[in-house]
Amino acid sequence: MAWRYAPTPSFALTQHIALAFNQFSNTNGGGLDLGDGGGRDMTWRGDFAVNASAPVSVEGGGQLQWQRRHGAELEIVSVQGATVASQAFADDALLSSAYGQVRWSPGPRVAVVTGALLNRWSLSTDTLVSPWIQTEVAAFGRLKVRAAAGVHHQFPRIDQSVGLRGTEGLEPEVAYHADVGVEQVFGEDSRWQVNFYNREERDIVRLPNSELHLADDRLIPVSRTSRWVNAVDGYARGVELLFQRRSSSGLSGWLSYAFGVNRYHDHTTGESFDGDFDQRHTINAYGLYRLTNRFSVAAKLRTGSNFPAVGYYEQRGENIFVSSNRNDLRVALYARLDVRANRTFNYRSRRLTLFVEVLNALARDNVRATSPGINVRTRQVFDLYESMIPVMPSAGILLEF
C-alpha cells in the first residue's frame, strides 16, 4: 500500500507499507524430508522531497523492516535414510534505516548530489553510516562527465548470525565504490559513453569447508559444524562501453562491451580465487528495424566469457575432477540470439499487435554449472553442467485499448 501527500508543488511526502510471506519444503524422490523454512517481512517506509530553492533540493526518509526467518537442512548420511542436521535457525530482527541527501544545481551544466544512509540491525550493536557523493558536469558542447563515490555496508543475514551455523558478533561487510564516466551525444539520435569503476570489499563472510576440495592430496569433506566467519577481502574493477541510437524510423539499437575482474582473498586459509560471478568479457547488442510504422523486426544478441563453475574443479582431458583451487574451471562461453517480428493493426482507439519470436535462434547448446555427482574414490566429477534454454519459437497477440 502506498500513500502520497503533496500540499504544495515544492513538498511531497510518500509512505509505503509492505507485507511478504514465504514458506518452502524440500522432499527427495524417496519421500525423505531434506529441509524446510520460510520467512515473514513487515516494512514501513516514508520519504519526503523538498525544493528548498531554485538550485537546491532535499530528499530524505526512513524505513523500519521487521524480518522473521526460520529454516532447517538435513543431510542423508546412510543408505538406510538416516539424516543429520546441517543447518537450523529461527529468529527475528529489526532493520532501522534513515537517509538524507541534498542536490545542488547552480546551473544547467553542473549538478552535485551528496547524502548518507544510517542503518541499525537489532542483531548487531553497530550503527552504520554509509555516505555517498555524485557529480555531473557538462564539460563542453554535448560532452558530460559523471563521477561518484560511496561507502556501502551489509549486515550479516539472520542465518549467519544465529542457529547451528550462525556466529554472534560478525562484522558487517563493507564496500568502497568509485566510478567515473564520460558521455557524448552526437547527431539527433545517437550517443556513446564509457564508464570505469572500482570496488574494494572488506570483511566478507564465508562458511569454512562448505565445499568438497583437496588439501595435500587429501579429499576434505564438507563440514556440518563450521560457522560463518569474516574471512574474505576482494575487489571488482573494470570498464563498460556503450553506443546507442534511438530513432522513430529505420534502425535503432545499442551495442555494449564490458571488461571486468572480480577477485577475492581468504585471509584465514590463504586462498585467492575469482569471484563466483566474475565474467571477464561481455558483449550485448540489440537492433530494431522499422520497415513501416506498423511492421518491425528485432534481434538481441547476448554473449559472455562466462562465470566460474563455482567450487573446486579442474579439467583433465575430457573428464573433470575435484581440485585444490577454487573457481579455476570456467563454464563454456555463453551466446544466445533472439529474433522477433511485430505487425500492428490500428482500430480507432484500439491496437492489435501480432508477434512471432524465436529464442536461441542459432540453437546453441549453452550450459550452466549445477550440483554434480562426485566419486569420492576416484575424485571424478559427473554431470557438472546442465543445458539451458533450447530453440523456443512462440507467437502471440497483444490487444491494447
Secondary structure, 3 states (H helix, E strand, C coil): CEEEEEEECCEEEEEEEEEEEEEEEEECCCCCEEEEEEEEEEEEEEEEEECCCCCEEEEEEEEEEEEEEEEEEEEECCCCCCEEEEEEEEEEEEEEEEEEEEEEEEECCEEEEEEEEEEEECCCCCEEEEEEEEEEEEEECCEEEEEEEEEEEECCCHHHHCCCCCCCCCCCEEEEEEEEEEEEEECCCEEEEEEEEEEEEEEEEECCCCCCEEECCEEECCCCCCCCEEEEEEEEEEEEEEEEECCCCEEEEEEEEEEEEEEEEECCCCCEEECCCCCCEEEEEEEEEECCCCEEEEEEEEEECCCECCCCEEEECCEEEECCCCCCCECCCEEEEEEEEEEEEEECCEEEEEEEEEECCCCCCCEEECCCEECCCCCEEECCEEECCCCEEEEEEEEEC
